[in-house]
């Protein structure tokens, strides 16, 4: 497995390119800021995920746009576990998100059960489950004690991190969190308010 820290999963200048496109669209539509989802967990792994890069890019865009567009880091103080937890409380449809670097085309798969599942979710590809990004996603869901909507869809087993057994023991002891519980949602959103950097 290649971890998130592995240079083999570095997509050259991805965040710089996508953020530049976002800045162009922001100026076109009259927005004053673009939000980025760079998170604490990958800050040390990828240079264009760091808070230093965010500030540098924001400075460049402010100087390079007519209306001084800013880049605002939304979750740079959060780990992936926190993003899963807060996202679930806010109703993020994680079944429509993917982290996979090596997805399998549903038309080339012979696994009928997974093909049916993928098509039911409106997916054209099945996540591999074993690349570094899939493993980080899967571990984040386990750490948050929230069911990953893709758990039975992944094609391959993941390499277990050292914390895997601990996460599983917590789930066995306490169960998965009921993300439909309104009290849990309210308390979770309140808990994370101070850690989010959105300026509105």
FIVEXPA-85102 format. One line per 3 residues: for each residue z, y, x of N, C-alpha, C. Coordinates in Angstrom, 3 decimals. Example, Ala and Ser with C-alpha at 12.3 -4.5 7.8 and 13.67 -1.06 7.14 Angstrom:
7.800/-5.690/13.190/7.800/-4.500/12.300/7.800/-3.300/13.200 ~ 7.080/-2.250/12.850/7.140/-1.060/13.670/7.870/0.030/12.900
//
This chain:
0.000/-1.190/0.835/0.000/0.000/0.000/0.000/1.242/0.871 ~ -0.723/2.260/0.469/-0.675/3.541/1.139/0.259/4.426/0.333 ~ 1.266/4.956/0.993/2.212/5.809/0.278/1.614/7.181/0.080
2.349/8.034/-0.667/1.882/9.394/-0.902/1.765/10.156/0.408 ~ 2.501/9.688/1.422/2.468/10.360/2.710/1.291/9.918/3.570 ~ 0.532/8.945/3.092/-0.552/8.393/3.889/-1.757/9.315/3.943
-2.278/9.594/5.146/-3.454/10.446/5.253/-4.701/9.810/4.659 ~ -4.683/8.485/4.411/-5.859/7.841/3.826/-6.040/8.242/2.369 ~ -5.004/8.818/1.745/-5.123/9.267/0.365/-5.180/10.784/0.276
-5.461/11.415/1.383/-5.635/12.865/1.420/-7.041/13.193/0.937 ~ -7.135/13.941/-0.157/-8.421/14.410/-0.660/-8.620/15.809/-0.092 ~ -9.570/15.936/0.806/-9.727/17.157/1.598/-9.787/18.421/0.745
-8.803/19.309/0.965/-8.755/20.643/0.348/-8.790/20.606/-1.185 ~ -8.369/19.506/-1.776/-8.474/19.372/-3.230/-7.802/20.520/-3.975 ~ -6.516/20.768/-3.663/-5.802/21.806/-4.397/-6.371/23.195/-4.135
-6.861/23.414/-2.920/-7.456/24.708/-2.596/-8.733/24.922/-3.411 ~ -9.559/23.895/-3.494/-10.818/23.999/-4.240/-10.549/24.162/-5.739 ~ -9.713/23.295/-6.303/-9.441/23.364/-7.735/-8.728/24.660/-8.118
-7.846/25.128/-7.248/-7.130/26.377/-7.531/-8.063/27.575/-7.449 ~ -9.042/27.507/-6.552/-10.032/28.586/-6.457/-10.877/28.655/-7.728 ~ -11.271/27.489/-8.232/-12.021/27.447/-9.498/-11.158/28.010/-10.623
-9.874/27.606/-10.636/-8.950/28.098/-11.664/-8.802/29.612/-11.600 ~ -8.732/30.146/-10.387/-8.600/31.597/-10.227/-9.832/32.313/-10.758 ~ -11.014/31.741/-10.499/-12.256/32.325/-11.008/-12.292/32.327/-12.521
-11.862/31.212/-13.128/-11.813/31.128/-14.584/-10.771/32.090/-15.152 ~ -9.628/32.195/-14.458/-8.565/33.102/-14.911/-9.074/34.535/-14.967 ~ -9.772/34.947/-13.932/-10.289/36.319/-13.928/-11.367/36.501/-15.004
-12.212/35.501/-15.167/-13.268/35.571/-16.183/-12.692/35.767/-17.584 ~ -11.576/35.066/-17.866/-11.000/35.131/-19.204/-9.848/36.132/-19.321 ~ -9.613/36.907/-18.277/-8.614/37.965/-18.350/-7.178/37.522/-18.197
-6.960/36.349/-17.624/-5.588/35.874/-17.397/-5.000/36.559/-16.165 ~ -3.696/36.718/-16.156/-3.050/37.392/-15.023/-2.471/36.406/-14.014 ~ -2.430/35.123/-14.377/-1.822/34.138/-13.474/-2.425/32.755/-13.698
-2.338/31.932/-12.663/-2.658/30.512/-12.782/-1.391/29.743/-12.427 ~ -1.161/28.658/-13.115/0.034/27.849/-12.886/-0.348/26.614/-12.088 ~ 0.510/26.229/-11.164/0.258/25.023/-10.379/1.382/24.019/-10.567
1.009/22.750/-10.535/1.982/21.681/-10.727/2.381/20.993/-9.430 ~ 2.214/21.666/-8.294/2.652/21.079/-7.015/4.146/20.798/-7.095 ~ 4.567/19.616/-6.663/5.969/19.241/-6.832/6.664/18.966/-5.507
7.979/18.957/-5.571/8.816/18.807/-4.383/8.572/17.488/-3.650 ~ 8.268/16.441/-4.403/8.156/15.110/-3.820/7.009/14.999/-2.822 ~ 5.942/15.749/-3.040/4.767/15.642/-2.176/4.611/16.838/-1.239
5.595/17.731/-1.254/5.491/18.946/-0.445/5.336/18.643/1.040 ~ 6.075/17.647/1.523/6.013/17.330/2.950/4.814/16.454/3.309 ~ 4.192/15.873/2.293/3.084/14.956/2.546/1.740/15.666/2.630
1.537/16.627/1.771/0.249/17.308/1.692/0.428/18.803/1.925 ~ -0.303/19.384/2.873/-0.121/20.811/3.174/-0.425/21.725/1.990 ~ -1.367/21.335/1.120/-1.680/22.209/-0.006/-0.846/21.880/-1.238
0.317/21.273/-1.010/1.309/21.060/-2.064/2.585/21.837/-1.756 ~ 2.620/22.483/-0.611/3.845/23.135/-0.166/4.014/24.523/-0.785 ~ 5.256/24.969/-0.855/5.543/26.296/-1.393/4.940/27.367/-0.491
4.847/27.075/0.818/4.221/28.018/1.756/2.755/28.213/1.404 ~ 2.058/27.102/1.111/0.647/27.194/0.728/0.492/27.945/-0.589 ~ 1.375/27.663/-1.547/1.306/28.332/-2.853/1.405/29.846/-2.686
2.379/30.285/-1.889/2.546/31.724/-1.668/1.351/32.321/-0.931 ~ 0.825/31.588/0.049/-0.339/32.072/0.804/-1.565/32.168/-0.108 ~ -1.775/31.152/-0.935/-2.930/31.160/-1.846/-2.782/32.284/-2.867
-1.574/32.443/-3.398/-1.328/33.501/-4.377/-1.613/34.871/-3.765 ~ -1.186/35.066/-2.529/-1.428/36.331/-1.825/-2.925/36.577/-1.659 ~ -3.661/35.511/-1.289/-5.104/35.636/-1.103/-5.792/36.006/-2.418
-5.406/35.318/-3.505/-6.054/35.564/-4.792/-5.723/36.964/-5.322 ~ -4.497/37.407/-5.086/-4.144/38.757/-5.516/-5.002/39.806/-4.811 ~ -5.308/39.551/-3.538/-6.144/40.486/-2.767/-7.631/40.284/-3.041
-8.005/39.102/-3.515/-9.415/38.796/-3.687/-9.913/38.855/-5.113 ~ -9.060/39.329/-6.032/-9.475/39.445/-7.433/-9.352/40.901/-7.885 ~ -10.099/41.248/-8.878/-10.080/42.633/-9.360/-8.761/43.002/-10.021
-8.114/42.017/-10.643/-6.911/42.314/-11.419/-5.631/41.715/-10.831 ~ -5.696/41.255/-9.576/-4.481/40.774/-8.911/-3.865/39.543/-9.534 ~ -4.650/38.484/-9.681/-4.156/37.233/-10.261/-3.111/36.597/-9.334
-2.049/36.065/-9.926/-1.000/35.394/-9.163/-1.056/33.886/-9.405 ~ -0.563/33.135/-8.429/-0.348/31.702/-8.638/1.153/31.492/-8.803 ~ 1.543/30.808/-9.871/2.958/30.574/-10.150/3.249/29.080/-10.099
4.181/28.663/-9.237/4.548/27.238/-9.176/5.474/26.873/-10.329 ~ 5.027/25.951/-11.163/5.805/25.580/-12.345/6.925/24.605/-12.003 ~ 6.613/23.601/-11.213/7.602/22.541/-10.981/7.808/22.221/-9.500
7.737/23.239/-8.663/7.892/22.999/-7.222/9.317/22.595/-6.847 ~ 10.271/22.761/-7.770/11.649/22.346/-7.516/11.978/21.002/-8.163 ~ 10.948/20.313/-8.631/11.185/19.051/-9.335/10.583/17.865/-8.594
11.254/16.719/-8.721/10.716/15.452/-8.258/9.891/14.853/-9.399 ~ 9.106/13.820/-9.103/8.272/13.203/-10.140/9.118/12.658/-11.296 ~ 10.263/12.108/-10.982/11.184/11.615/-12.015/11.538/12.736/-12.982
11.803/13.919/-12.436/12.155/15.061/-13.275/10.979/15.498/-14.148 ~ 9.775/15.438/-13.573/8.572/15.834/-14.311/8.343/14.882/-15.487 ~ 8.556/13.584/-15.251/8.424/12.592/-16.325/9.466/12.851/-17.416
10.695/13.131/-17.004/11.787/13.358/-17.951/11.526/14.606/-18.790 ~ 11.253/15.722/-18.125/11.015/16.965/-18.853/9.740/16.866/-19.695 ~ 8.696/16.278/-19.121/7.448/16.127/-19.862/7.633/15.314/-21.124
8.432/14.260/-21.036/8.693/13.423/-22.220/9.450/14.207/-23.281 ~ 10.400/15.022/-22.844/11.158/15.848/-23.795/10.268/16.881/-24.477 ~ 9.254/17.339/-23.754/8.331/18.338/-24.306/7.172/17.713/-25.078
7.092/16.388/-25.071/6.041/15.694/-25.815/4.721/15.580/-25.086 ~ 4.750/15.606/-23.755/3.511/15.438/-22.983/2.931/14.051/-23.259 ~ 1.652/13.955/-23.601/1.039/12.650/-23.893/0.656/11.927/-22.596
1.627/11.297/-21.956/1.381/10.643/-20.674/0.358/9.514/-20.765 ~ 0.091/9.038/-21.976/-0.926/7.996/-22.135/-2.324/8.548/-21.863 ~ -2.448/9.861/-21.807/-3.741/10.489/-21.523/-3.784/11.071/-20.115
-2.849/10.670/-19.264/-2.833/11.130/-17.868/-3.041/9.932/-16.949 ~ -3.511/10.203/-15.753/-3.673/9.115/-14.780/-3.411/9.641/-13.376 ~ -2.962/8.771/-12.513/-2.701/9.132/-11.123/-3.512/8.261/-10.171
-4.347/7.385/-10.712/-4.984/6.332/-9.916/-6.121/6.835/-9.034 ~ -6.105/6.366/-7.771/-7.183/6.674/-6.826/-8.227/5.559/-6.770 ~ -7.945/4.436/-7.416/-8.874/3.313/-7.342/-9.014/2.624/-8.708
-9.416/3.378/-9.751/-9.481/2.803/-11.098/-10.624/1.807/-11.256 ~ -10.459/0.903/-12.202/-11.464/-0.135/-12.468/-12.212/0.225/-13.750 ~ -13.523/0.286/-13.688/-14.351/0.581/-14.862/-14.123/-0.508/-15.909
-13.841/-0.099/-17.146/-13.574/-1.102/-18.190/-14.759/-2.035/-18.395 ~ -15.952/-1.540/-18.119/-17.149/-2.368/-18.313/-17.349/-3.403/-17.213 ~ -16.617/-3.244/-16.104/-16.750/-4.221/-15.017/-15.561/-5.169/-14.953
-14.578/-4.945/-15.816/-13.400/-5.815/-15.853/-13.662/-7.037/-16.731 ~ -13.014/-8.147/-16.390/-13.132/-9.366/-17.205/-11.841/-9.640/-17.977 ~ -10.862/-8.746/-17.828/-9.574/-8.913/-18.481/-9.644/-8.332/-19.903
-9.852/-9.191/-20.878/-10.083/-8.743/-22.258/-8.905/-7.965/-22.829 ~ -7.668/-8.414/-22.519/-6.495/-7.737/-23.049/-6.434/-6.293/-22.548 ~ -6.668/-6.124/-21.243/-6.601/-4.771/-20.676/-7.772/-3.904/-21.135
-8.924/-4.509/-21.305/-10.088/-3.768/-21.808/-9.779/-3.229/-23.203 ~ -9.218/-4.083/-24.059/-8.870/-3.680/-25.423/-7.847/-2.549/-25.408 ~ -6.819/-2.691/-24.550/-5.784/-1.672/-24.435/-6.361/-0.346/-23.966
-7.188/-0.411/-22.938/-7.775/0.799/-22.369/-8.634/1.515/-23.401 ~ -9.443/0.769/-24.111/-10.318/1.379/-25.117/-9.516/1.971/-26.269 ~ -8.403/1.324/-26.610/-7.541/1.849/-27.679/-6.939/3.195/-27.281
-6.735/3.386/-25.975/-6.201/4.652/-25.471/-7.305/5.663/-25.175 ~ -8.558/5.243/-25.395/-9.679/6.139/-25.132/-10.032/6.246/-23.663 ~ -9.648/5.229/-22.873/-9.893/5.260/-21.431/-11.208/4.573/-21.077
-11.867/5.102/-20.063/-13.078/4.463/-19.549/-12.772/3.652/-18.295 ~ -11.567/3.880/-17.728/-11.160/3.169/-16.517/-9.733/2.655/-16.670 ~ -9.445/1.569/-15.993/-8.111/0.971/-15.991/-7.444/1.306/-14.667
-6.225/1.875/-14.687/-5.551/2.200/-13.432/-5.216/0.935/-12.643 ~ -5.374/1.018/-11.308/-5.162/-0.184/-10.492/-3.697/-0.600/-10.455 ~ -2.801/0.363/-10.423/-1.373/0.054/-10.389/-0.811/-0.159/-9.008
-1.669/-0.229/-7.977/-1.172/-0.559/-6.641/-1.471/0.499/-5.570 ~ -2.309/1.485/-5.874/-2.547/2.541/-4.879/-1.271/3.388/-4.759 ~ -1.196/4.196/-3.736/0.011/4.991/-3.515/0.387/5.841/-4.709
-0.611/6.467/-5.329/-0.325/7.361/-6.463/0.128/6.594/-7.699 ~ -0.472/5.441/-7.946/-0.011/4.605/-9.064/1.432/4.161/-8.840 ~ 1.744/3.760/-7.619/3.106/3.302/-7.310/4.123/4.423/-7.503
3.769/5.642/-7.064/4.678/6.776/-7.248/4.894/7.058/-8.733 ~ 3.821/6.978/-9.507/3.936/7.184/-10.957/4.846/6.125/-11.569 ~ 4.607/4.859/-11.228/5.376/3.774/-11.810/6.857/3.876/-11.453
7.130/4.204/-10.205/8.526/4.355/-9.781/9.184/5.562/-10.441 ~ 8.413/6.628/-10.668/8.966/7.811/-11.331/9.400/7.481/-12.756 ~ 8.577/6.710/-13.472/8.945/6.298/-14.823/10.196/5.416/-14.798
10.258/4.497/-13.845/11.436/3.632/-13.741/12.685/4.447/-13.416 ~ 12.561/5.391/-12.480/13.700/6.222/-12.088/14.192/7.065/-13.258 ~ 13.263/7.481/-14.114/13.623/8.294/-15.280/14.128/7.447/-16.446
13.984/6.126/-16.335/14.331/5.200/-17.419/13.519/5.496/-18.679 ~ 12.244/5.764/-18.453/11.318/6.040/-19.551/10.138/5.078/-19.415 ~ 9.713/4.507/-20.516/8.616/3.541/-20.466/7.303/4.224/-20.115
6.609/3.658/-19.135/5.285/4.132/-18.763/4.293/3.550/-19.772 ~ 3.540/4.395/-20.484/2.595/3.861/-21.471/1.517/2.966/-20.859 ~ 1.377/2.993/-19.532/0.378/2.158/-18.851/0.973/0.881/-18.277
2.257/0.650/-18.464/2.920/-0.443/-17.731/2.239/-1.790/-17.893 ~ 1.780/-2.115/-19.083/1.116/-3.408/-19.280/-0.390/-3.322/-19.035 ~ -0.861/-2.133/-18.665/-2.290/-1.927/-18.469/-2.711/-2.053/-17.001
-1.795/-1.753/-16.088/-2.131/-1.791/-14.663/-2.724/-3.140/-14.266 ~ -3.746/-3.088/-13.422/-4.442/-4.315/-13.023/-3.649/-5.145/-12.017 ~ -2.934/-4.476/-11.117/-2.286/-5.197/-10.018/-0.808/-4.842/-9.934
-0.040/-5.733/-9.302/1.371/-5.456/-9.057/1.497/-4.364/-8.009 ~ 2.595/-3.654/-8.078/2.832/-2.609/-7.086/3.746/-3.128/-5.982 ~ 3.650/-2.478/-4.823/4.603/-2.762/-3.763/5.892/-2.052/-4.131
6.981/-2.771/-4.148/8.242/-2.201/-4.613/8.907/-1.354/-3.534 ~ 9.321/-0.147/-3.921/10.047/0.731/-3.016/11.458/0.178/-2.848 ~ 12.174/0.691/-1.856/13.535/0.205/-1.598/14.469/0.467/-2.779
14.149/1.476/-3.586/15.008/1.832/-4.719/14.666/1.065/-5.999 ~ 13.649/0.213/-5.940/13.178/-0.485/-7.144/14.291/-1.281/-7.824 ~ 15.021/-2.074/-7.050/16.077/-2.920/-7.629/17.149/-2.081/-8.307
17.467/-0.935/-7.709/18.474/-0.051/-8.305/17.971/0.489/-9.644 ~ 16.721/0.949/-9.681/16.155/1.469/-10.925/16.190/0.402/-12.017 ~ 15.788/-0.811/-11.663/15.762/-1.894/-12.641/17.169/-2.242/-13.129
18.152/-2.178/-12.234/19.530/-2.478/-12.639/20.044/-1.421/-13.619 ~ 19.628/-0.173/-13.431/20.027/0.896/-14.349/19.399/0.697/-15.726 ~ 18.146/0.252/-15.734/17.468/-0.012/-17.007/18.114/-1.203/-17.715
18.442/-2.238/-16.949/19.098/-3.414/-17.535/20.470/-3.052/-18.100 ~ 21.176/-2.155/-17.409/22.517/-1.777/-17.825/22.515/-0.785/-18.993 ~ 21.618/0.203/-18.930/21.641/1.287/-19.920/20.448/1.298/-20.872
19.416/0.522/-20.554/18.216/0.513/-21.381/17.310/1.703/-21.100 ~ 16.159/1.708/-21.749/15.249/2.850/-21.627/15.746/3.985/-22.520 ~ 15.460/5.202/-22.128/15.840/6.370/-22.919/14.970/6.438/-24.167
15.593/6.800/-25.283/14.857/6.998/-26.523/14.313/8.430/-26.513 ~ 13.047/8.565/-26.153/12.471/9.905/-26.004/12.147/10.561/-27.350 ~ 12.390/9.844/-28.455/12.194/10.451/-29.778/13.483/11.099/-30.284
14.590/10.884/-29.563/15.878/11.422/-29.978/15.891/12.947/-29.814 ~ 16.068/13.678/-30.904/15.987/15.142/-30.879/17.096/15.774/-30.046 ~ 18.283/15.198/-30.063/19.392/15.732/-29.255/19.083/15.582/-27.775
18.558/14.416/-27.404/18.176/14.196/-26.001/17.104/15.203/-25.577 ~ 16.104/15.423/-26.425/15.040/16.384/-26.110/15.618/17.769/-25.857 ~ 16.452/18.229/-26.769/17.033/19.572/-26.667/17.868/19.717/-25.403
18.731/18.737/-25.140/19.596/18.792/-23.965/18.794/18.734/-22.666 ~ 17.736/17.917/-22.657/16.903/17.773/-21.466/16.167/19.069/-21.153 ~ 15.577/19.681/-22.170/14.862/20.945/-21.965/15.824/22.019/-21.470
17.004/22.073/-22.048/18.010/23.060/-21.630/18.419/22.834/-20.177 ~ 18.581/21.576/-19.815/18.991/21.209/-18.453/17.992/21.684/-17.404 ~ 16.697/21.594/-17.730/15.668/21.917/-16.745/15.221/23.374/-16.764
15.679/24.144/-17.730/15.232/25.536/-17.850/15.396/26.313/-16.552 ~ 16.554/26.165/-15.944/16.858/26.955/-14.743/16.074/26.511/-13.525 ~ 15.463/25.329/-13.587/14.742/24.809/-12.420/13.245/25.053/-12.496
12.788/25.630/-13.588/11.362/25.898/-13.750/11.098/27.357/-13.396 ~ 10.029/27.562/-12.677/9.749/28.894/-12.146/8.697/29.681/-12.926 ~ 8.389/29.284/-14.140/7.375/30.009/-14.895/7.914/31.403/-15.250
7.158/32.405/-14.946/7.551/33.775/-15.252/6.723/34.267/-16.438 ~ 7.338/34.343/-17.605/6.614/34.803/-18.788/7.343/35.970/-19.434
//
